[in-house]
Amino acid sequence: MKNTEKIANAKKRIDELERLIKYWNDAECNEAKIINLAMKIENKIA
């Protein structure tokens, strides 16, 4: 495998990892919103 191919493959992996990190950050943010909403509802009911 040539150096240019290695670099191209590494860039692809980096892009994939960046997309995964963004997805995980968005998912954590959405989970936090759901938890906060559930807590607010429980507080109003109680």
ZANUFI-380758 format. One record per residue (C-alpha): x, z negated, y; residue number from 1; residue in three letters. Coordinates in nm, 3 decimals. Layout:
BEGIN
<pt east="X" up="Z" north="Y" n="NUM" res="ALA"/>
...
***
This chain:
BEGIN
<pt east="0.000" up="0.000" north="0.000" n="1" res="MET"/>
<pt east="0.138" up="0.098" north="0.338" n="2" res="LYS"/>
<pt east="0.166" up="-0.140" north="0.631" n="3" res="ASN"/>
<pt east="-0.104" up="0.048" north="0.822" n="4" res="THR"/>
<pt east="-0.344" up="0.002" north="0.529" n="5" res="GLU"/>
<pt east="-0.261" up="-0.368" north="0.510" n="6" res="LYS"/>
<pt east="-0.328" up="-0.406" north="0.882" n="7" res="ILE"/>
<pt east="-0.658" up="-0.217" north="0.856" n="8" res="ALA"/>
<pt east="-0.771" up="-0.438" north="0.565" n="9" res="ASN"/>
<pt east="-0.670" up="-0.753" north="0.751" n="10" res="ALA"/>
<pt east="-0.870" up="-0.642" north="1.058" n="11" res="LYS"/>
<pt east="-1.176" up="-0.584" north="0.836" n="12" res="LYS"/>
<pt east="-1.143" up="-0.934" north="0.688" n="13" res="ARG"/>
<pt east="-1.103" up="-1.087" north="1.033" n="14" res="ILE"/>
<pt east="-1.416" up="-0.907" north="1.156" n="15" res="ASP"/>
<pt east="-1.611" up="-1.030" north="0.852" n="16" res="GLU"/>
<pt east="-1.495" up="-1.387" north="0.911" n="17" res="LEU"/>
<pt east="-1.588" up="-1.371" north="1.278" n="18" res="GLU"/>
<pt east="-1.938" up="-1.250" north="1.186" n="19" res="ARG"/>
<pt east="-1.973" up="-1.533" north="0.934" n="20" res="LEU"/>
<pt east="-1.860" up="-1.791" north="1.189" n="21" res="ILE"/>
<pt east="-2.111" up="-1.660" north="1.442" n="22" res="LYS"/>
<pt east="-2.387" up="-1.666" north="1.178" n="23" res="TYR"/>
<pt east="-2.302" up="-2.026" north="1.077" n="24" res="TRP"/>
<pt east="-2.292" up="-2.140" north="1.440" n="25" res="ASN"/>
<pt east="-2.632" up="-1.979" north="1.505" n="26" res="ASP"/>
<pt east="-2.775" up="-2.134" north="1.187" n="27" res="ALA"/>
<pt east="-2.649" up="-2.482" north="1.286" n="28" res="GLU"/>
<pt east="-2.802" up="-2.442" north="1.630" n="29" res="CYS"/>
<pt east="-3.139" up="-2.340" north="1.481" n="30" res="ASN"/>
<pt east="-3.131" up="-2.633" north="1.235" n="31" res="GLU"/>
<pt east="-3.066" up="-2.873" north="1.523" n="32" res="ALA"/>
<pt east="-3.366" up="-2.733" north="1.711" n="33" res="LYS"/>
<pt east="-3.588" up="-2.776" north="1.404" n="34" res="ILE"/>
<pt east="-3.474" up="-3.135" north="1.356" n="35" res="ILE"/>
<pt east="-3.535" up="-3.218" north="1.723" n="36" res="ASN"/>
<pt east="-3.881" up="-3.062" north="1.708" n="37" res="LEU"/>
<pt east="-3.968" up="-3.266" north="1.396" n="38" res="ALA"/>
<pt east="-3.848" up="-3.586" north="1.564" n="39" res="MET"/>
<pt east="-4.058" up="-3.515" north="1.874" n="40" res="LYS"/>
<pt east="-4.367" up="-3.456" north="1.661" n="41" res="ILE"/>
<pt east="-4.310" up="-3.778" north="1.464" n="42" res="GLU"/>
<pt east="-4.269" up="-3.976" north="1.787" n="43" res="ASN"/>
<pt east="-4.599" up="-3.843" north="1.923" n="44" res="LYS"/>
<pt east="-4.784" up="-3.919" north="1.599" n="45" res="ILE"/>
<pt east="-4.643" up="-4.271" north="1.575" n="46" res="ALA"/>
***
